[in-house]
């Protein structure tokens, strides 16, 4: 069964003023749709057809650039949309709060480290919060559409929070001010969903 573009659980303008409606619409209907279409084309008629995206990425041949780029693009954006929400976002709490504070001492220190990782990712890529065995969390980044599920990316673990720092994610509103976009992202994080992902992944 072919992969389908996931529907958003909120309107394109719901994240304003932090992320503008036009960027959201283009990002979702053009960029993410493109990755979805190209992924389906890349796996059609191969032994990857019918597998979950997670299974494809965990066992990925990294030399298969079509699946690497488009499979990553499909998965990364699907997570990105889900960890943002304008309403009922909750607050960082519970086991995830404990894990973050165990690793980074405080939420503010975690935010600073995550923001630095996103800001210093050269060119296009992603910043991640990942869960490792035992519930330990770690921040990392990957280039282009790579992600921590893929072999040899230097990240590892299961991603539960991802921030897109490709220019198409913020340029209409923020131009070259990536740091402002990163800071704005923290105003729309759906901590309820991130916590759910943490509980599922650990």
N, C-alpha and C positions, 0 to 999 in steps of 0.2 A: 504494500500500500504506500502510495506516495506521501511524502511529507507535505504538510499544509501550513501556510502562514498562520500563526496563532492570532486570535482576536484579542485586542486589548480589553481590559476590564474597566477602562475609563476613556473619556473623550480625549481627542488630541489636544484640546486646550485646557485640560484638567490640571496640568502641572505648571501652568503659568502662575507667576512670572518667572519661575525658576528655569523651566524649559518651555520654549514657545511652541505654539500649535503648528506653525508651518514646518519647523524642524521635525517635530514628532510625525507629522503626516508624511513628509518626504522620507524620513528615516525608516518608517514602518512599511509604507506602500511601495517604495522604490528600492531602497537598499536591502531590507530584510526579505522582501518578495523576490528580489534578484538572487540572493543567496539560496532561497528555498527552491526556486526554479532550477538553478544551476546544480544544486545538490541532487535533485531528482534526476536530472540528465546524466550526471556523473555516475550514479549508481545503477541506473536502468540496465537490466540485463546482466548484472554482476551478482556475485554471491553476497554483496552487501544489501541488496534489495530485500526489504522486509524486516531488517534488523532495527533495533532502537538506535537513536542518535548517540546515546551514551555508549552502547556496545561498539558502534562504528568507530567512535573517537578513541576509546580505551585501547582498541586493537589496531589502530590506524597504521598503515604504511605511510610514513611521513614523506616519502618520495611521490606519493599520489597527490599532487598539488591541487587538482580539481576538488577532491574530497576533503583534503586538508583545509583549503581556504573556504569552501562553501559549506562544508559540514560544520566547521568552526563558526562561520558567520551565522548559520542557522541556530546553532545551540546557544552561542553567546548572546545574541539578541533576544532569544526566547527567555533566558534568565534575566537579562537586563530589564525587559518590560515588567516581569513579574515582581521584581524587588523594588519597584516604585509604585506609589499609590497616593493620591491626594487626600484620601480620607481613611479613617480607621487604621492609621499606620502603626499604632501602638508605640511602645517605648522599649528600648533595649532593656531586657530583664531576664530573670531566670538563669538557666544553665549557660546560655550564650553570653550573657553579661559577665558571669563568673569566669568563663573561658577567656574572654577578651581582657578582663582585668588581671587574670593570672598571667597572661602573656605580655600585656602592655601597661599594666599598673592602673590605668584609668581610661575612661572613654575618650577624654581629650587627647591623651597620648596616642591612642589608637587612631583617632581621626587625623592627627598630625602625621603619623607614619603612613597611613593609607593615602592621604592627600599628597604627600611627598612622592610616594611611589607612582601615583598617577601622573603627577606633574613632570616627573623626570623620565618617564617612558619616552624615549626618542622616537619621533615620527608617529606612526599609527600603532595602536595596540589597546590593551586592556589592563586595568588594575583589578586584583582579586582578593577576596578574603576566603580562605580555604579551610576545610576541616580535615585533620589527619586522624589516624586511629587513636582511640582513647579520648577523642574530643578536643585535642589540642588544635588551636587555630593559628594561621599564619597568613601574612600578607605577601603577595608577589605580583609580578606583572609579566605579560607576554606580548610579543610583537604581532602585528597584523591581526589575523583572526585565530591565532593559536590560543589554546586554553589549557588549564592544569590537567585535564583528563588525558590529553595526548601524551604519548611516550616521549621522554627526553626533553621536555620543555623547561626543566629545572624548577618547576613549581610543585607538582604532585598534590595529592589530596583531592577533595571534592569541593568545587567552588559553590559558595552559598551567597556571595555578593560580588557583582561584577560591574565595573564602570567603563563604558566605552569612551576612549579618548581619541578616536579618529576625529578629524576635523569636521566631518559631515555631521557629527553628533552635536556640535555646538556653534559652528562658525557663523550661521546667520544671525545669532543673537549676541555671541560673545567675541566674534572675530578671533584674534590671537590670544585672548585672555583666558587661557585654559584654567588657570587657578581660580578665576571667578566661577567658571562652570563647575569645577570640582566642588567648590564650597556650596554652590546651589544644590548639587546632587544630595547633600546631606539633609536638605529640607524636604525631600520627597521620598526618602527611603522607607519602604514598607517593612518595618522591623518584625511585624507579625509573620510575614512570609519568610524573612531571613531566619528567624527562630525555628519556623517549621522545617526549613531546609537543613538547619543545623541538627535538629533532633533526628531527622531522617538519615542524615549522612554519617553521624558519629557512631 
